[in-house]
Amino acid sequence: MNTIPPSALAIVMVVLLVAPAGAAQYPARSDTDWVYASKRECCDGAIALAQQYSADACRVSGGRPSPMRGGVQRRGFCTWQSTRDTNGAVLFRCQAEATVPCR
């Protein structure tokens, strides 16, 4: 019968205790409802909201959100719809998904 030497087991335990914990992810969604804004402003706003919700979930779990790099466009996904009001002005409704890295 093969057994693991106690010294090897001790080394494995030290590595497990010292190794940094993996980053968690908290995906979040947002919806702007109908707004008078450009499509880009609408999506940027929806992604920013989803990022904020993701960061809030990270903090609530005891983590620390990592700083965002590259702006809102690079850290989320946005879908949109458009319509016109009775005066012909365009309105957009944007839904976004985003995940902020959490450590």
MMTF fields as JSON, N, C-alpha, C and O atoms, coordinates in Angstrom:
{
  "mmtfVersion": "1.0.0",
  "mmtfProducer": "UNKNOWN",
  "numBonds": 411,
  "numAtoms": 412,
  "numGroups": 103,
  "numChains": 1,
  "numModels": 1,
  "chainsPerModel": [1],
  "groupsPerChain": [103],
  "chainIdList": ["A"],
  "bondAtomList": [4, 2, 8, 6, 12, 10, 16, 14, 20, 18, 24, 22, 28, 26, 32, 30, 36, 34, 40, 38, 44, 42, 48, 46, 52, 50, 56, 54, 60, 58, 64, 62, 68, 66, 72, 70, 76, 74, 80, 78, 84, 82, 88, 86, 92, 90, 96, 94, 100, 98, 104, 102, 108, 106, 112, 110, 116, 114, 120, 118, 124, 122, 128, 126, 132, 130, 136, 134, 140, 138, 144, 142, 148, 146, 152, 150, 156, 154, 160, 158, 164, 162, 168, 166, 172, 170, 176, 174, 180, 178, 184, 182, 188, 186, 192, 190, 196, 194, 200, 198, 204, 202, 208, 206, 212, 210, 216, 214, 220, 218, 224, 222, 228, 226, 232, 230, 236, 234, 240, 238, 244, 242, 248, 246, 252, 250, 256, 254, 260, 258, 264, 262, 268, 266, 272, 270, 276, 274, 280, 278, 284, 282, 288, 286, 292, 290, 296, 294, 300, 298, 304, 302, 308, 306, 312, 310, 316, 314, 320, 318, 324, 322, 328, 326, 332, 330, 336, 334, 340, 338, 344, 342, 348, 346, 352, 350, 356, 354, 360, 358, 364, 362, 368, 366, 372, 370, 376, 374, 380, 378, 384, 382, 388, 386, 392, 390, 396, 394, 400, 398, 404, 402, 408, 406],
  "bondOrderList": [1, 1, 1, 1, 1, 1, 1, 1, 1, 1, 1, 1, 1, 1, 1, 1, 1, 1, 1, 1, 1, 1, 1, 1, 1, 1, 1, 1, 1, 1, 1, 1, 1, 1, 1, 1, 1, 1, 1, 1, 1, 1, 1, 1, 1, 1, 1, 1, 1, 1, 1, 1, 1, 1, 1, 1, 1, 1, 1, 1, 1, 1, 1, 1, 1, 1, 1, 1, 1, 1, 1, 1, 1, 1, 1, 1, 1, 1, 1, 1, 1, 1, 1, 1, 1, 1, 1, 1, 1, 1, 1, 1, 1, 1, 1, 1, 1, 1, 1, 1, 1, 1],
  "groupList": [{"groupName": "MET", "atomNameList": ["N", "CA", "C", "O"], "elementList": ["N", "C", "C", "O"], "formalChargeList": [0, 0, 0, 0], "bondAtomList": [1, 0, 2, 1, 3, 2], "bondOrderList": [1, 1, 2], "singleLetterCode": "M", "chemCompType": "L-PEPTIDE LINKING"}, {"groupName": "ASN", "atomNameList": ["N", "CA", "C", "O"], "elementList": ["N", "C", "C", "O"], "formalChargeList": [0, 0, 0, 0], "bondAtomList": [1, 0, 2, 1, 3, 2], "bondOrderList": [1, 1, 2], "singleLetterCode": "N", "chemCompType": "L-PEPTIDE LINKING"}, {"groupName": "THR", "atomNameList": ["N", "CA", "C", "O"], "elementList": ["N", "C", "C", "O"], "formalChargeList": [0, 0, 0, 0], "bondAtomList": [1, 0, 2, 1, 3, 2], "bondOrderList": [1, 1, 2], "singleLetterCode": "T", "chemCompType": "L-PEPTIDE LINKING"}, {"groupName": "ILE", "atomNameList": ["N", "CA", "C", "O"], "elementList": ["N", "C", "C", "O"], "formalChargeList": [0, 0, 0, 0], "bondAtomList": [1, 0, 2, 1, 3, 2], "bondOrderList": [1, 1, 2], "singleLetterCode": "I", "chemCompType": "L-PEPTIDE LINKING"}, {"groupName": "PRO", "atomNameList": ["N", "CA", "C", "O"], "elementList": ["N", "C", "C", "O"], "formalChargeList": [0, 0, 0, 0], "bondAtomList": [1, 0, 2, 1, 3, 2], "bondOrderList": [1, 1, 2], "singleLetterCode": "P", "chemCompType": "L-PEPTIDE LINKING"}, {"groupName": "SER", "atomNameList": ["N", "CA", "C", "O"], "elementList": ["N", "C", "C", "O"], "formalChargeList": [0, 0, 0, 0], "bondAtomList": [1, 0, 2, 1, 3, 2], "bondOrderList": [1, 1, 2], "singleLetterCode": "S", "chemCompType": "L-PEPTIDE LINKING"}, {"groupName": "ALA", "atomNameList": ["N", "CA", "C", "O"], "elementList": ["N", "C", "C", "O"], "formalChargeList": [0, 0, 0, 0], "bondAtomList": [1, 0, 2, 1, 3, 2], "bondOrderList": [1, 1, 2], "singleLetterCode": "A", "chemCompType": "L-PEPTIDE LINKING"}, {"groupName": "LEU", "atomNameList": ["N", "CA", "C", "O"], "elementList": ["N", "C", "C", "O"], "formalChargeList": [0, 0, 0, 0], "bondAtomList": [1, 0, 2, 1, 3, 2], "bondOrderList": [1, 1, 2], "singleLetterCode": "L", "chemCompType": "L-PEPTIDE LINKING"}, {"groupName": "VAL", "atomNameList": ["N", "CA", "C", "O"], "elementList": ["N", "C", "C", "O"], "formalChargeList": [0, 0, 0, 0], "bondAtomList": [1, 0, 2, 1, 3, 2], "bondOrderList": [1, 1, 2], "singleLetterCode": "V", "chemCompType": "L-PEPTIDE LINKING"}, {"groupName": "GLY", "atomNameList": ["N", "CA", "C", "O"], "elementList": ["N", "C", "C", "O"], "formalChargeList": [0, 0, 0, 0], "bondAtomList": [1, 0, 2, 1, 3, 2], "bondOrderList": [1, 1, 2], "singleLetterCode": "G", "chemCompType": "PEPTIDE LINKING"}, {"groupName": "GLN", "atomNameList": ["N", "CA", "C", "O"], "elementList": ["N", "C", "C", "O"], "formalChargeList": [0, 0, 0, 0], "bondAtomList": [1, 0, 2, 1, 3, 2], "bondOrderList": [1, 1, 2], "singleLetterCode": "Q", "chemCompType": "L-PEPTIDE LINKING"}, {"groupName": "TYR", "atomNameList": ["N", "CA", "C", "O"], "elementList": ["N", "C", "C", "O"], "formalChargeList": [0, 0, 0, 0], "bondAtomList": [1, 0, 2, 1, 3, 2], "bondOrderList": [1, 1, 2], "singleLetterCode": "Y", "chemCompType": "L-PEPTIDE LINKING"}, {"groupName": "ARG", "atomNameList": ["N", "CA", "C", "O"], "elementList": ["N", "C", "C", "O"], "formalChargeList": [0, 0, 0, 0], "bondAtomList": [1, 0, 2, 1, 3, 2], "bondOrderList": [1, 1, 2], "singleLetterCode": "R", "chemCompType": "L-PEPTIDE LINKING"}, {"groupName": "ASP", "atomNameList": ["N", "CA", "C", "O"], "elementList": ["N", "C", "C", "O"], "formalChargeList": [0, 0, 0, 0], "bondAtomList": [1, 0, 2, 1, 3, 2], "bondOrderList": [1, 1, 2], "singleLetterCode": "D", "chemCompType": "L-PEPTIDE LINKING"}, {"groupName": "TRP", "atomNameList": ["N", "CA", "C", "O"], "elementList": ["N", "C", "C", "O"], "formalChargeList": [0, 0, 0, 0], "bondAtomList": [1, 0, 2, 1, 3, 2], "bondOrderList": [1, 1, 2], "singleLetterCode": "W", "chemCompType": "L-PEPTIDE LINKING"}, {"groupName": "LYS", "atomNameList": ["N", "CA", "C", "O"], "elementList": ["N", "C", "C", "O"], "formalChargeList": [0, 0, 0, 0], "bondAtomList": [1, 0, 2, 1, 3, 2], "bondOrderList": [1, 1, 2], "singleLetterCode": "K", "chemCompType": "L-PEPTIDE LINKING"}, {"groupName": "GLU", "atomNameList": ["N", "CA", "C", "O"], "elementList": ["N", "C", "C", "O"], "formalChargeList": [0, 0, 0, 0], "bondAtomList": [1, 0, 2, 1, 3, 2], "bondOrderList": [1, 1, 2], "singleLetterCode": "E", "chemCompType": "L-PEPTIDE LINKING"}, {"groupName": "CYS", "atomNameList": ["N", "CA", "C", "O"], "elementList": ["N", "C", "C", "O"], "formalChargeList": [0, 0, 0, 0], "bondAtomList": [1, 0, 2, 1, 3, 2], "bondOrderList": [1, 1, 2], "singleLetterCode": "C", "chemCompType": "L-PEPTIDE LINKING"}, {"groupName": "PHE", "atomNameList": ["N", "CA", "C", "O"], "elementList": ["N", "C", "C", "O"], "formalChargeList": [0, 0, 0, 0], "bondAtomList": [1, 0, 2, 1, 3, 2], "bondOrderList": [1, 1, 2], "singleLetterCode": "F", "chemCompType": "L-PEPTIDE LINKING"}],
  "groupTypeList": [0, 1, 2, 3, 4, 4, 5, 6, 7, 6, 3, 8, 0, 8, 8, 7, 7, 8, 6, 4, 6, 9, 6, 6, 10, 11, 4, 6, 12, 5, 13, 2, 13, 14, 8, 11, 6, 5, 15, 12, 16, 17, 17, 13, 9, 6, 3, 6, 7, 6, 10, 10, 11, 5, 6, 13, 6, 17, 12, 8, 5, 9, 9, 12, 4, 5, 4, 0, 12, 9, 9, 8, 10, 12, 12, 9, 18, 17, 2, 14, 10, 5, 2, 12, 13, 2, 1, 9, 6, 8, 7, 18, 12, 17, 10, 6, 16, 6, 2, 8, 4, 17, 12],
  "groupIdList": [1, 2, 3, 4, 5, 6, 7, 8, 9, 10, 11, 12, 13, 14, 15, 16, 17, 18, 19, 20, 21, 22, 23, 24, 25, 26, 27, 28, 29, 30, 31, 32, 33, 34, 35, 36, 37, 38, 39, 40, 41, 42, 43, 44, 45, 46, 47, 48, 49, 50, 51, 52, 53, 54, 55, 56, 57, 58, 59, 60, 61, 62, 63, 64, 65, 66, 67, 68, 69, 70, 71, 72, 73, 74, 75, 76, 77, 78, 79, 80, 81, 82, 83, 84, 85, 86, 87, 88, 89, 90, 91, 92, 93, 94, 95, 96, 97, 98, 99, 100, 101, 102, 103],
  "secStructList": [7, 7, 7, 7, 7, 2, 2, 2, 2, 2, 2, 2, 2, 2, 2, 2, 2, 2, 1, 7, 7, 7, 7, 3, 3, 7, 7, 3, 3, 3, 3, 3, 3, 3, 3, 1, 1, 7, 2, 2, 2, 2, 2, 2, 2, 2, 2, 2, 2, 2, 2, 2, 2, 2, 2, 2, 2, 2, 2, 2, 6, 6, 7, 7, 5, 7, 7, 7, 7, 1, 7, 4, 4, 4, 4, 3, 3, 3, 3, 3, 3, 3, 3, 3, 7, 6, 6, 1, 7, 3, 3, 3, 3, 3, 3, 3, 3, 3, 7, 7, 3, 3, 7],
  "xCoordList": [0.84, 0.0, 0.891, 1.818, 0.611, 1.386, 0.837, -0.374, 1.738, 1.331, 2.09, 3.188, 1.497, 2.13, 2.994, 2.524, 4.27, 5.135, 4.612, 4.123, 4.697, 4.213, 4.831, 4.158, 6.099, 6.731, 6.073, 5.906, 5.702, 5.033, 3.654, 3.243, 2.951, 1.636, 1.741, 0.893, 2.76, 2.96, 3.23, 2.725, 4.018, 4.313, 3.034, 2.799, 2.214, 0.952, 0.045, -0.583, -0.034, -0.885, -0.397, -1.213, 0.909, 1.454, 1.133, 0.734, 1.3, 1.001, -0.469, -0.796, -1.353, -2.786, -3.151, -4.023, -2.501, -2.808, -2.237, -2.826, -1.103, -0.439, -0.938, -0.892, -1.407, -1.843, -2.991, -3.902, -2.968, -4.048, -5.358, -5.373, -6.42, -7.735, -8.052, -7.654, -8.764, -9.147, -10.158, -10.894, -10.178, -11.118, -12.525, -12.714, -13.483, -14.879, -15.494, -14.954, -16.614, -17.321, -18.782, -19.398, -19.317, -20.716, -21.363, -21.434, -21.835, -22.479, -23.736, -24.448, -23.992, -25.163, -25.816, -25.179, -27.096, -27.862, -28.498, -28.762, -28.734, -29.432, -30.342, -30.206, -31.26, -32.217, -32.462, -32.812, -32.282, -32.441, -33.889, -34.202, -34.773, -36.127, -36.009, -34.909, -37.069, -37.038, -36.458, -36.931, -35.423, -34.746, -34.518, -34.343, -34.524, -34.138, -32.622, -32.1, -31.929, -30.469, -30.06, -30.869, -28.82, -28.321, -28.172, -28.144, -28.08, -27.892, -26.61, -26.588, -25.557, -24.287, -24.412, -23.958, -25.024, -25.211, -26.071, -25.799, -27.108, -27.994, -27.223, -27.322, -26.454, -25.685, -24.596, -24.396, -23.896, -22.871, -23.488, -22.917, -24.651, -25.332, -25.772, -25.632, -26.304, -26.754, -25.577, -25.673, -24.464, -23.275, -22.721, -22.332, -22.679, -22.186, -23.054, -22.529, -24.362, -25.263, -24.989, -24.899, -24.857, -24.592, -23.247, -23.125, -22.24, -20.948, -21.086, -20.48, -21.887, -22.093, -22.783, -22.402, -23.801, -24.499, -23.547, -23.601, -22.675, -21.699, -20.712, -20.402, -20.22, -19.297, -19.964, -19.343, -21.241, -21.978, -22.092, -21.92, -22.385, -22.494, -21.149, -21.1, -20.063, -18.724, -18.48, -18.015, -18.797, -18.59, -19.437, -18.962, -20.688, -21.587, -21.035, -21.214, -20.361, -19.803, -18.5, -17.937, -18.019, -16.771, -15.557, -14.429, -15.776, -14.663, -14.359, -14.971, -13.391, -13.001, -13.014, -12.243, -13.887, -13.929, -12.611, -12.007, -12.179, -10.955, -11.277, -12.381, -10.318, -10.566, -10.805, -10.21, -11.681, -12.009, -10.961, -10.52, -10.568, -9.633, -10.311, -11.03, -10.087, -10.6, -11.973, -12.501, -12.57, -13.874, -15.024, -14.817, -16.238, -17.418, -17.651, -18.176, -17.301, -17.598, -16.895, -17.402, -15.76, -14.987, -15.384, -14.89, -16.227, -16.532, -18.003, -18.482, -18.722, -20.124, -20.708, -20.075, -21.921, -22.641, -23.98, -24.663, -24.359, -25.581, -26.468, -25.988, -27.758, -28.759, -29.689, -29.839, -30.31, -31.126, -32.339, -32.377, -33.32, -34.524, -34.724, -34.257, -35.42, -35.735, -37.187, -37.808, -37.715, -39.08, -39.126, -38.14, -40.237, -40.432, -41.627, -42.608, -41.525, -42.662, -43.644, -43.418, -44.717, -45.76, -45.273, -45.887, -44.165, -43.591, -42.494, -41.922, -42.2, -41.187, -39.795, -38.871, -39.618, -38.293, -37.978, -38.861, -36.725, -36.291, -35.98, -35.325, -36.472, -36.159, -35.471, -35.76, -34.557, -33.879, -34.12, -34.275, -34.149, -34.195, -33.043, -32.958, -32.162, -30.964, -30.918, -31.196, -30.561, -30.32, -28.865, -28.362, -28.193, -26.775, -26.463, -27.168, -25.382, -24.811, -23.341, -22.66, -22.864, -21.459, -21.0, -21.795, -19.717, -19.096, -17.834, -16.956, -17.752, -16.561, -15.743, -16.283, -14.448, -13.624, -13.645, -13.602, -13.71, -13.813, -12.712, -12.53, -11.989, -10.891, -11.179, -10.382],
  "yCoordList": [-1.171, 0.0, 1.242, 1.341, 2.193, 3.425, 4.455, 4.632, 5.119, 6.191, 7.453, 7.4, 8.562, 9.857, 10.196, 10.174, 10.515, 10.88, 12.132, 13.04, 12.205, 13.378, 14.686, 15.717, 14.67, 15.909, 16.41, 17.618, 15.51, 15.91, 16.479, 17.47, 15.878, 16.366, 17.757, 18.611, 17.99, 19.299, 20.36, 21.478, 20.023, 20.983, 21.332, 22.5, 20.339, 20.588, 21.491, 22.398, 21.267, 22.091, 23.538, 24.459, 23.756, 25.117, 25.823, 26.987, 25.14, 25.738, 26.117, 27.195, 25.262, 25.562, 26.746, 27.539, 26.873, 27.967, 29.294, 30.344, 29.265, 30.485, 30.953, 32.148, 30.047, 30.406, 31.399, 31.229, 32.439, 33.416, 32.797, 31.924, 33.258, 32.775, 33.301, 34.409, 32.507, 32.923, 34.062, 34.221, 34.829, 35.949, 35.414, 34.477, 36.001, 35.625, 36.529, 37.588, 36.104, 36.928, 37.022, 36.04, 38.22, 38.469, 39.172, 40.4, 38.405, 39.023, 39.776, 39.348, 40.883, 41.691, 42.189, 42.262, 42.529, 43.05, 44.376, 44.653, 45.186, 46.451, 46.756, 46.183, 47.662, 48.094, 49.579, 50.006, 50.372, 51.82, 52.274, 53.406, 51.412, 51.791, 52.77, 52.94, 53.403, 54.284, 55.636, 56.289, 56.056, 57.323, 58.116, 57.554, 59.43, 60.322, 60.464, 61.282, 59.674, 59.696, 59.025, 58.367, 59.195, 58.476, 56.997, 56.636, 56.169, 54.742, 54.512, 53.705, 55.217, 55.053, 55.463, 54.737, 56.622, 57.071, 56.079, 55.784, 55.573, 54.604, 53.342, 52.877, 52.787, 51.571, 51.821, 51.008, 52.936, 53.266, 53.337, 52.834, 53.964, 54.068, 52.721, 52.446, 51.877, 50.55, 49.694, 48.987, 49.753, 48.984, 49.504, 48.715, 50.819, 51.394, 50.95, 50.646, 50.908, 50.432, 48.966, 48.597, 48.136, 46.717, 46.533, 45.685, 47.323, 47.259, 47.641, 47.02, 48.667, 49.095, 48.001, 47.734, 47.363, 46.276, 45.111, 44.498, 44.801, 43.736, 44.082, 43.235, 45.316, 45.758, 45.717, 45.325, 46.125, 46.082, 44.645, 44.39, 43.705, 42.296, 41.783, 40.997, 42.227, 41.853, 42.345, 41.59, 43.615, 44.19, 43.481, 43.206, 43.182, 42.508, 41.134, 40.67, 40.484, 39.155, 39.226, 38.195, 40.454, 40.611, 40.791, 40.832, 40.898, 41.065, 42.521, 43.427, 42.722, 44.065, 44.116, 43.406, 44.957, 45.046, 45.575, 46.487, 44.999, 45.467, 46.687, 46.803, 47.608, 48.798, 48.41, 47.464, 49.157, 48.897, 49.541, 50.661, 48.843, 49.382, 49.361, 48.416, 50.389, 50.393, 50.999, 50.998, 51.514, 52.161, 51.169, 49.956, 51.703, 50.858, 49.974, 48.873, 50.378, 49.597, 48.234, 47.276, 48.138, 46.899, 45.902, 44.775, 46.257, 45.381, 45.023, 44.728, 45.042, 44.692, 44.449, 44.705, 43.952, 43.645, 44.368, 44.324, 45.032, 45.834, 45.453, 45.274, 45.333, 45.215, 46.406, 46.966, 46.793, 47.997, 47.865, 47.057, 48.692, 48.846, 50.341, 51.143, 50.709, 52.127, 52.275, 51.352, 53.46, 53.811, 55.324, 56.014, 55.819, 57.267, 57.679, 56.945, 58.876, 59.383, 60.04, 60.031, 60.601, 61.195, 62.393, 62.769, 63.002, 64.132, 63.707, 64.551, 62.415, 61.909, 61.804, 61.389, 62.168, 62.057, 60.586, 59.812, 60.221, 58.835, 58.584, 59.386, 57.444, 56.973, 55.621, 54.854, 55.336, 54.045, 53.386, 54.051, 52.067, 51.26, 50.276, 49.514, 50.287, 49.462, 48.499, 48.867, 47.268, 46.258, 45.842, 45.653, 45.7, 45.369, 44.274, 44.077, 43.573, 42.589, 42.955, 43.307, 42.872, 43.189, 42.415, 42.054, 42.182, 41.532, 42.304, 42.503, 42.731, 43.408, 42.36, 41.669, 42.23, 41.275, 41.582, 42.741, 40.53, 40.666, 39.843, 38.665, 40.475, 39.759, 39.671, 39.11],
  "zCoordList": [0.0, 0.0, 0.0, 0.804, -0.904, -0.988, -0.007, 0.12, 0.673, 1.579, 1.211, 0.658, 1.521, 1.265, 2.467, 3.605, 2.212, 3.337, 4.03, 3.356, 5.323, 6.061, 5.586, 5.593, 5.172, 4.714, 3.423, 3.251, 2.52, 1.273, 1.588, 0.984, 2.506, 2.907, 3.52, 3.261, 4.32, 4.946, 3.882, 3.985, 2.862, 1.792, 1.033, 0.721, 0.736, 0.031, 0.861, 0.314, 2.144, 3.015, 3.042, 3.009, 3.102, 3.118, 1.814, 1.826, 0.689, -0.617, -0.703, -1.199, -0.235, -0.276, 0.61, 0.254, 1.746, 2.657, 2.178, 2.434, 1.488, 1.06, -0.305, -0.598, -1.131, -2.489, -2.42, -1.609, -3.26, -3.248, -3.729, -4.597, -3.159, -3.568, -4.955, -5.316, -5.723, -7.067, -7.019, -6.045, -8.06, -8.14, -8.386, -9.162, -7.737, -7.927, -8.984, -9.306, -9.513, -10.485, -10.079, -9.665, -10.206, -9.893, -11.085, -11.114, -12.066, -13.232, -12.798, -11.89, -13.45, -13.118, -14.406, -15.457, -14.3, -15.43, -15.046, -13.876, -16.07, -15.836, -17.016, -18.096, -16.784, -17.802, -17.599, -16.499, -18.652, -18.516, -18.597, -18.229, -19.069, -19.438, -20.614, -21.139, -21.036, -22.204, -21.833, -20.903, -22.569, -22.281, -23.563, -24.643, -23.412, -24.511, -24.447, -23.69, -25.234, -25.278, -26.579, -27.233, -26.941, -28.115, -27.742, -26.565, -28.756, -28.504, -27.701, -26.772, -28.06, -27.35, -25.884, -25.0, -25.618, -24.229, -23.447, -22.283, -24.103, -23.455, -23.066, -21.931, -24.012, -23.726, -22.693, -21.791, -22.818, -21.818, -20.42, -19.453, -20.328, -19.036, -18.5, -17.308, -19.378, -18.947, -18.495, -17.491, -19.232, -18.843, -17.524, -16.662, -17.357, -16.101, -14.923, -13.852, -15.109, -14.043, -13.712, -12.541, -14.74, -14.509, -13.798, -12.914, -14.18, -13.493, -12.027, -11.154, -11.764, -10.377, -9.573, -8.433, -10.162, -9.466, -9.199, -8.132, -10.163, -9.99, -8.874, -8.036, -8.862, -7.813, -6.446, -5.458, -6.388, -5.114, -4.605, -3.413, -5.513, -5.123, -4.611, -3.665, -5.235, -4.784, -3.357, -2.503, -3.11, -1.763, -0.717, 0.385, -1.054, -0.112, 0.258, 1.384, -0.694, -0.433, 0.365, 0.734, 0.631, 1.377, 0.489, 0.98, -0.816, -1.745, -2.018, -1.452, -2.903, -3.311, -4.835, -5.48, -5.428, -6.89, -7.445, -6.88, -8.547, -9.207, -10.041, -10.574, -10.161, -10.973, -12.433, -12.948, -13.074, -14.469, -15.359, -15.101, -16.392, -17.38, -18.733, -19.056, -19.522, -20.88, -21.049, -22.161, -19.999, -20.13, -20.127, -20.129, -20.122, -19.986, -21.193, -21.028, -22.365, -23.557, -23.544, -24.128, -22.899, -22.948, -21.874, -21.888, -20.974, -19.847, -19.734, -18.639, -20.837, -20.765, -22.137, -23.161, -22.134, -23.359, -23.298, -22.275, -24.384, -24.396, -25.578, -26.697, -25.317, -26.375, -26.245, -25.159, -27.342, -27.299, -28.209, -29.137, -27.9, -28.716, -28.9, -28.091, -29.966, -30.151, -30.548, -31.075, -30.284, -30.657, -30.821, -30.56, -31.24, -31.366, -30.518, -30.398, -29.93, -29.171, -30.144, -31.354, -29.626, -30.476, -31.271, -32.27, -30.831, -31.559, -32.539, -33.229, -32.604, -33.523, -32.944, -33.644, -31.683, -31.053, -30.762, -30.392, -30.932, -30.731, -29.258, -28.592, -28.772, -27.42, -27.552, -28.471, -26.624, -26.584, -25.241, -24.217, -25.27, -24.051, -24.153, -25.116, -23.173, -23.222, -22.037, -20.896, -22.345, -21.324, -21.453, -22.561, -20.326, -20.348, -19.341, -18.352, -19.635, -18.716, -18.537, -19.5, -17.315, -17.05, -15.814, -14.946, -15.77, -14.613, -14.256, -15.096, -13.016, -12.509, -11.756, -10.893, -12.067, -11.323, -9.82, -9.409, -9.021, -7.564, -6.916, -7.227, -6.02, -5.324, -3.856, -3.103]
}
